[in-house]
Amino acid sequence: MLAPLAARRRKSHLIVCGDDALAFRLVEELCEREEQVTVLLRSKKRGHGPQIARISKVIVIEAERLDEDALRSAGIDNAKSIAFVRQDDVDNVHAALRARAANARIPVVLRLFNLSIASRVRVLVGDCSVISDAEMAAPSFVATALGEIPDSHVEIGDSQTLYLTRIGALPDAKTVCGIRDTIDGKKLVPATHPEARLVLTLSDEPPSESLSLVRHRVRRAVTRMWDVLRETVDRKLRIATLGLLLFVVLGTFMIAENHEPSISWLQSAYIVMLTTAGGIDPDLKAAGIEQVTHMLVAFAGVALVPVLTASIVETVVGRRLAAATGQLRRPISDHVIVIGLGNIGVQVITQLANLGVPVVAIEENELAPGMESARRLGVPVVHGDASRAETLQAAQVRTCRSLVAVTSSDVANLEAAWNAREIRSSLRIVLRVGDGDLAMRIDERSDGASTLSVSTVAAPAFAAAMTDQDVKGTITVDRAVLVIAEVEVGRGSELDGAPVAAIREGVVRTGVWVLAVRDETGLNFSPPAARILLGGQRLLVVAGRADLRRTMRRTAAPPEPEAGV
């Protein structure tokens, strides 16, 4: 009973409702920002409850249902904001409505997978921020699986967009800074740095389709007809169909060359089409070669109809048998295997399908919510345990481009990766790993396997929404997260009267880069290093989370002296 009492006595604290990896990472993020946090979870012994309970100065309240009694025990009356980050959209919306009934003025942050209902949820709940962690993280999984840079950009105002690109990828854009790899992770450096692998660039052009997206779509358009043909008829039927069509084409040529009197190619094609359909009368006066051609084309036409009928029947039956047995209907290569059709998995297969990349999904639960999305996208699904070699073989792992394991279980993802690597040692593997320390150690020791954490990517956005910080967006580079935010220079702060260059002094990890200074004239991009910062101005910066927090402390105005002192 002590925890609810302590929570109710708190003022201006933050409430987090959830017990998964995102909730844990969000609580860590808020505590690093020196916020008071109260967590509502089902049990300290389930999910990430044990890890959350070990965080100092966090009050943990156990409640199976997020009803008004549970919310009041967490001190919702005095809370600054509340976030619902459970993995059930309906549960989160229902709890948000209860929170609104308990405190009509509290800002609400909602985790939603189905963003198509976001606008209606905002109207229903009111004063509500809606964020999809799956949508934020999926591009990184897709890009890593394809061996490309994530299509990352953030619109930052004044018709300017910040892009993450390779050097020279956007020749008309203005390069802001470079990003290089260090022992500690990513570091912001001058764009001319010799070890800068990627760059951040500013452009006034609106976001458009990336070159990789265009390339994949062209590839998809070129190969679609052949894929349809391969899907419709098997190899033997394809050979028979092509042979019969060859007879028809040769017949057109022979009749055009031997008909008396001479006729055009269009007239010859007209005769052949009628003959193929069995609608031409025999011509006893025609030359022998022409009569033979009539017969061959007629036989080809008679055979073509049952061959096409057999192809269609074989396709329909084959598809149903494949769906029933969880097997692929035909050999496939250069595809991406996606393990797990949860929230992340659905986003990944959707984006890959939109790019025109062949996809095969593996899902153990035949009633998983993502099954409907897979059917709608035409993505074949192999039913089975992805940690078993036979399941991976059924998904044709030997010929795939890469494997993406995005189930909610770190153990299941690792088992699938290890077994896939046993079958094919050179396979590119992308793992969803919730434990940050485990992910780092896998990256250090594993050759060809990349780890990504959904919670690491999404937590800064949730934390910014809860603390009312002016965060424009985030850009993910591998496992590093860069935050683009506006920071006000407080009057009398450490940086009041200092040059722009001073903001990069004593950085901790990634560094801080000033994109623009906002004054009475608006945003002034790429300010000179010698420009003096004045109290009341706002800085648009890009930085890692640790360095952004440090910068905010340096720009904070000193506390006012107490009266009478």
Summary of the structure (lengths in Angstrom):
residues: 565
radius of gyration: 31.0
end to end distance: 40.5
largest distance: 123.7
contacts: 1853
relative contact order: 0.10
helix: 45%
strand: 21%
